[in-house]
Structure formats: C-alpha cells, structure tokens
C-alpha cells in the first residue's frame, strides 16, 4: 500500500477535528482524554463515519450514494483514496492500524437500513441495527487502541450498542416526526400502542414512557457489561472511554429525571455536568477491574468479532502462493534478506543511541 504523505495527513486530520467540533460534543469532549497516539486516528474515523451518514441520509439517491461509499472504501483499502479530507485521513488509519474492513462494511449496511426505513420487531432485531451503526465504531476504536482480543472487542461493541440505545431513547420524538421508528414493534404491541397511528401523531404518554424506560434499562445492562472491557484497554485509553460511557449513561439518567418525555423536547447534559463526569472518569480509570467472568457476546455482534479475526488471519497467516519451486525458493531468500536488513538497522540504531 502506498505511504500517505505525513504533511498532507496532518492537514486532513486538522480539518476532521474542525468537523467533529461542529458535530458530536460528547465524542469531542471524551476524545480530549485520549493519548495523542490514538486521538488523531479516532477523529479520522469519526469524520468518515459522519460524512458517510450525512451523505446517505440527506444526499439524494441513497442507493447510489451507498454504492459510491463502497467504491470509496475500495480505493481507501487499495491505498489510493479519493481526493477528500475524510478519505485521505481514513486511508492513513487503515494503513497504520490494519483496520478490518468488515467493520466499515457493516457500518454502511446499517446506513442502508436507515435509508430503507427499516423497522425492528424485537429488541434482538434492534440490537442488530445498533451493532452496525454503533457497535462497529466501538470495535474500531478498540482496534486502533491496540486491543484485538475477542472479549475486549465484544465489550467495545456492546458499549456502542448501549450508546445507540441511549440515542434512540433520547430521540423518540424527533425520529417519529421524521417518519422513523426504532422502538421494537413487539413492545409497542404489548403496551397497546398502534405503531402507525402513533407515528402519524407522536405524543408522550405512559405507554411510550414505559417503552423508553425499557430501552434505557437495556442500555444500562450493556453499559455495566462493557465496564470490564474498559479495564482491558491500554491504561492510557481507559479514561476517555470511561468518560464517553459515563456521559452517555448520564443522558439516560437525565431523561428519567425529566419524566421520560423525549417527544416534546430533547434531553441534553449540561457542559458543567460533562466536565464533572470527565474529571470523575479521569480519577476512576485506574481503579476499573476486569470481570470475574466473561459473558457471551450479544448474538448481534458475533459476526463483527468473527469477521475481525478472519480478516487478521487472512492478512497475517504465512502462505506460499501457487508458484513453481524456484519462485518459492526466491521468495524465502527475499524474506531472509529483509529480516537481515531489519536486524542491521536495529543494530545501527543501538550503536548510535
């Protein structure tokens, strides 16, 4: 893969930072606690995800835009990104971290479900949507931090799912006014709510508030389950992820304090409260413990975990191409020569240190 220009990459990443400052305030606040080695890559990921989401959501023919985004990913993974800030920045991340493409493909699939106006019958079906649009982001963040273990990736995906459930709970009214419904249809039926009639005239009532509470309770369960995964991250990354988890969890608590009414207004966490939670996360990060047991991952995220490790094996498993014996011998000698050159470089660096 061609190497991207460091100067060009720095300029691109600065543009991505500006993009994020105008977007997710929670993500931007938490990213300030990330170490420099991870912060730039996380901002590049955010920028591409944000641009892709906006393009599918607001940019004309969704199918054509999704096809274009997949082509852009082809170019990014070939090392020849298209001429856009977010693509150049993401190409650097892919090159430096060998980011599994399955995660970005699944993210685009989630965007396609949104574009199609997909509805979800059960909470398990909703898990599948959240896994694609948010669990993937959790896994990508975990990956660029250097944590590739199956259990850690699973907890990161579940944290993403929890955050998306919080978003859905907070945005029930706004989504309904835009013709979107993420509340599980089975839950609506159990509560005696006619989904189509309510969607035509969304109001806050005891039934919708009860369903919102059920969503928040499921989010809380996944926040708690994901906590052990934060302890398995590199020490310099834990505070930022704990802060993001805590701030998102606080959105749910604030929504409860406001009577679970996400129809007539949108719940926000004040800047002052966010600063308190950031400081608390910084202080508590060193005390998080790994879990005594490892719960089985959500079924909805299983394909992401398996896909990540299949991608690693495909890229790292030694193999001989279908070549004649002289070509195989030449391949081995070439490998030995590269190893010897690397050894000389390390030895030279040691002598000049």
Buried (B, 14 or more C-beta within 10 A) or exposed (E): EEEBEEEEBEBBBBBBBEBBEEBBBBBBBBBEBBEEBBBBBBBBBBBBBBBBBEBBEEEEEBEEBBEBBEEBBEEBBEEEBEEBBBBBBBBBBBBBBBBBBBBBBBBBBBBBBBBEEBBBEEBEBBBBBBBBBBBBBBBBBBBBBEBBEEBBBBBBBBBBBBBBBBBBBBBBBBBBEEEBBBBBBBBBEEBEBEEEEBBEEBEBEEBBBBBBBBBBEBBBEBBBBBBBBBBBBEEBBBBBBBBBBBBBBBBBEBBBEEEBBBBEEEBBBEEEEBEBBBEBBBEBBEEBEBBEEBEEBBEBBBBBBEBBBEBBEEEEEEEEEEEEEEEEEEEEEEEEEEEEEEEEEEEEEEEEE
